[in-house]
Amino acid sequence: MQEKGQMNLSRIKALAQKEFIQILRDYRSLGMAFAIPVLLLTLFGYALTLDVDHVSLAVWDQDRTSLSRDFLLNFNNSPYFKITGYYDTYAQIEKRINNNQAVLALVIPRDFSQLLRSRHTASVQLIVDGSDSNTASIAIGYADAIISVYNKRLIASAMGRQGVVFAEPLQLRPRVWFNEDLKSKNFIVPGLIGVIMTIIAALLTSLTVSREWERGTMEQLISTPMKSGELIIGKFIPYFVIGIIDVLIAVAMAKFVFQIPFRGSAPLFFFLSSLFLTGVLCWGILISVVMKNQLMANQVAFITTFLPAFLLSGFAFPLSNMPRPIEIMTHVIPARYFVTISKGIYLKGVGLEVLWSQVLFLTAFSAVMIFLAMKKFKKTVA
């Protein structure tokens, strides 16, 4: 087969039309493409609850006294918190939370020690990233428990010195950002969109080339003037259209069924969804080219997409809670980056100024998958 010259759009169009007809005739695959997203969104959106056991904490100590440092030791020595840094402005705290580098921020007022020494109640602000409602709820509970123990210690100390008791030395005032009602569905559904896209895209395209080999029609395609790049693109287009429809279905369900807030840019979200979808679709095509067997291709696609996307993307389990080697491994999981993008745009309303590193990875991932799919197919048909 000749590989020289420019691609012929009419040949790509003809193959895409053939692929559309084949998809429409295969009602089982078509049903899977549209039924599975609805089923997964419904099941996980309503049924899934999550547990966490570790929380990152940013600190702004405006008091900077021995008393405030003693108070912070309660968080620093707790196995439930990890202080990630000390800051001087709300802007610095907001940046840490927007970049997922802190779940909580503790703000100690300037008159903290003065109020405690004068037997008045001191209010400490706790800023909470509510985009992960389950983590936020548990983190507030952890912080409240520490405050309660600290209060009892202060009261006991005051009684021992002067016999004077003040009812509530320290008061915690949580302030939840991004998911004020701490609803778990607000956290689950945006991440689930990325997981569903990964599964559906890879599973559908993993059968497209292997099906041609099993049916004996690949030799007919090879004998035509069609180039390998044209064949890959022609098979890519119908599934890309299906994938975009799935994204539209997911976004519509998120808004009208689950009432998930969408605070970011819709064009940016759909553009990045298309970028991610391109990479995952080409990954499925690559699997199909290599395996040449529908059953084997389907199994490989499931193992390399569903399990990593569900377990290692940050959708279901906080990445910071994982063992260090596993956490390092998650950096090669594309779904990790899209889940971060989806939650960031949905709940925090952030843009490229925050998500640029995730976008760079998805761009590189898509480019590599396109290159490998075309290169491997050339070798196969040579």
Secondary structure, DSSP 8 states (H G I E B T S, - for coil): ----S---HHHHHHHHHHHHHHHHH-HHHHHHHHHHHHHHHHHHHHH-------EEEEEEESS-SHHHHHHHHHHHT-TTEEEEEE-SSHHHHHHHHHTTS-SEEEEE-TTHHHHHHTT--EEEEEEEETTSHHHHHHHHHHHHHHHHHHHHHHHHHHHHHHS---S-SEEEEEEEES-TT--HHHHHHHHHHHHHHHHHHHHHHTTHHHHHHHHT-HHHHHHSS--HHHHHHHHHHHHHHHHHHHHHHHHHHHHHTS-----S-HHHHHHHHHHHHHHHHHHHHHHHHHH--HHHHHHHHHHHHHHHHHHSSSSSS-GGGS-HHHHHHGGG-HHHHHHHHHHIIIII---HHHHHHHHHHHHHHHHHHHHHHHHHHHHHH-
